[in-house]
Amino acid sequence: MLETGKTFWKDGRFNTVACISEGSTCYVLGVYQKALAEKYAPVLFAIMVAGFILGGTVSASLRASAYRKSTLDAALRHAVAGETFVLNYQPIVDSRTGLFTAAEALIRWNLPSGLSMSPDVFIAAAEETNLITQISIFVLKRVESELGEFLRCHREFRISINITTKDLIDARFNAALEAYIENKGIHSHQLALELTERRSISTRDELSALKNLLDRGYHVYIDDFGTGYSNFSYLGDLSVDAIKVDRSFTASVGTNHLRKKIVGVMISLAHELGMGVIVEGIESIDQMRYFQSLDVWLMQGWLFGRALPANQLIELLSAPWGGFQSSGNDLATGSVG
């Protein structure tokens, strides 16, 4: 036990070993536990109380977190079983013509209290509890029921939905594609599957499943591009149809933020690889013109329209002009077909 710098308890005494650096003389310094306790009783008591409070706080926090998680999990399972989610659709515009060429299906969860649960929260929870594929299947089913007739009459129009890497290798999801898309007379090229870049495709089974979807005619996009696994080999291996530039890069337009410097490189990379580009979060004419200067034409955002229920989207698309029309006559307009 006599090692330099070591402390230990022995026979009711607290001991520490110290040596003189210039020589070989060492000392064992000790104080009895009783004397130590009497001298530092207030400090020890304060430490004990603080430890008790901290431990209680941490324990309560963990219990509250576990309770919230279990409550959210139960509510999510109930919502999946009862299909109480709703879909809204945000138009995607070809900024050269002003025509709405596609729309993204965005899932919403309206709680009985009247409040809405953020998709960032419940989608993450669904991924943890393996409910995510059931939600993806719900989206496919609802798209067909709400927009199936419109899609069968307008073959050039496309709906994009968000999926995860888990969906790729889940037999239930592929069966749902057949049941709600192919067997319902909707062409595969009318559906785009958006894979978030925050979760990389890494296994051979995932890559094989992705290739199978592309071979069947489905379009595949990389969503939230620039926020996750952006690299040449990743994009080269996937051979997807398009990337979607994340709204955080759109917001950097008109600033000196580093993201603005990166976005040009990202778009050049996509063009070099023969991929399309769709920009999210367009809120101003200046942002639209900036991306047009980079030969990017497909865009979505509040400038062109917010996410709408299916009936309002169909009404908008069926209007005589059928697209976006700015007050400054920046775009031409026309019908969707």
Residue, then its C-alpha position, 0 to 999 in steps of 0.5 A: m500500500l505504500e505507493t507515492g501519492k496513494t491514499f487508503w483507509k486502514d484501521g479507521r484512519f485515512n492515510t496518504v503517502a508522500c515522498i521527498s523528491e530530492g531523496s528517498t525519504c517517504y512519509v505516511l500521513g494519517v488522520y483518524q476518521k473520527a477527528l476528520a468527521e468532527k473537524y469537517a462535519p459541516v462540509l461533509f453534511a453539506i456534501m451529503v445533502a447536495g448529493f441527496i438532492l442531486g441524486g433525487t433530481v437525477s432520479a426524478s428526471l430519469r423517471a419523468s423521461a421514462y414516463r414521457k417515453s412510455t406515454l409517447d410510445a403508447a399514444l403513438r401505437h394508438a395513433v398507428a392502429g387508429e390511423t389518426f395521422v393526417l397528410n398535407y401536401q406541399p407543392i414543388v414548382d418548376s421555376r422556369t414555367g411556374l408549373f406545379t410538377a409535384a408535391e411532397a406528402l408531409i405527415r401531421w399528428n393532431l392530438p386530442s388536445g388540439l395541439s400538433m406533435s412535431p414530426d421530428v419528435f414522433i418520427a424519431a420515437a417511431e424509429e426507436t419503437n419499430l413503428i416507422t414502417q407502419i407509418s410509411i405504409f399509412v402514408l402510401k395508403r392515404v396518398e392513394s385514397e386522397l390523390g389516386e384518381f388525380l394521379r391516374c388522370h395526370r401521369e406527369f404529376r409526382i408525389s414524394i414521401n419520406i421513408t427510412t432505411k428500415d423501410l427498404i428491407d421491410a417486406r411489408f413496405n414493399a408489399a404496400l407499394e404493390a398494393y397501394i401504388e402498382n395495383k391501383g393504377i398509379h405508375s411507379h414513376q409518379l412516386a418519389l421516395e425521399l431517404t433522409e441523409r441523416r441515416s446512411i445506407s450501409t448494408r448490402d441488403e439496403l443497397s440491393a433493395l434500393k437498386n430494386l426500387l430504381d429498377r422498378g421505376y420509382h424515383v429516389y431522392i436524398d433528403d436533407f442533403g448536406t446535413g449528414y453523410s455527404n461524400f462522393s462515394y456515398l452518392g456514387d454508390l447510390s445512383v439516386d435520381a435527385i438530391k434535396v438541398d436542406r432549408s438551412f442552406t437556402a436560409s444562408v442565401g444573402t449572407n456570408h455564412l459558410r453554408k452559402k459557400i458549400v451549397g454551390v459545391m454540392i449542386s456542382l457535385a450533383h450536376e456532375l453525377g447526373m442527379g437532379v436538384i430540388v431546393e427546399g425552404i424557398e421563401s423569397i424571390d431573391q432566393m429563387r433567383y440565386f438558385q436559378s443562377l446555379d441552374v437549379w429549377l425545381m423548388q418548394g417553400w412558402l414562396f410557392g405555397r404552404a402544405l395543403p390538405a389533398n382537396q385544396l391541393i387538387e383545387l389549386l392544381s385544377a385552377p386555370w393557371g395551375g401553378f405559381q404566379s408571382s406579383g413581379n411576373d417572374l414566372a410564366t404560368g400554365s395548367v398541369g395538363 
